Amino acid sequence: MTTHRLTQKMKRVFRAKLIALYGDVCFYCESEFLVCQHVIQGMVNPYAEEYDHFNDLEWDNRIENVCRSHKVCNQRKKHNPLLKKKALEQLKKNERTGVIGFEPLDPTPDDEAIREYNEEMYANTEFAKLTTEYLVKHLPTNSSRLPYKSSVDSITMICFDAIGHCSQNTIRRILDMLCSDEGNYYKYREGGKQWISKTNPMFTK
Ligand SMILES: [Zn+2]
């Protein structure tokens, strides 16, 4: 299966140009990245560097449409009209001027790319729905908690049964999103294990 996501190679090629265009900071909040990839206070580093598509279309890999952002700002943008506006205005500006050193690519995807994108969007929506259902069912009270790792395995199995494919990485991404600053759940480390709960244990203990 071909993938239309931004490849590591494209990120390497784009990186210096993106820094020249927007600075070595997050496009959205304009503050620096935190390099460490490990868990901070029980959460995966929310200030790690990610590559974001201004128009949210993951197959539209024109450099005009790409920026570097914090993991958390990338997620925040999905629900924040001001950040979305900032992104689309930048894309429009870039399309007008072009990005020097990069050939303009055809922004129109082929049918195959659209079909794959639609299937992926459908699957991602179902995965997110099944993951949320699992958390609602298994975290009945504010003091309930679930072990992160075995929950990832169980949810992956449930999604695999329902959709016919699923990876643990996908479920980890969804859980991390639900446990982000904007989500309704918390992920934390205690006793050498990671846990998920509805309330932040730092405030309930
Ligand atoms: Zn940011």
Residues whose N, C-alpha, C, O or C-beta is under 5 A from the ligand:
A	BS01	ZN	C26 Y28 C29 E30 H70 C73
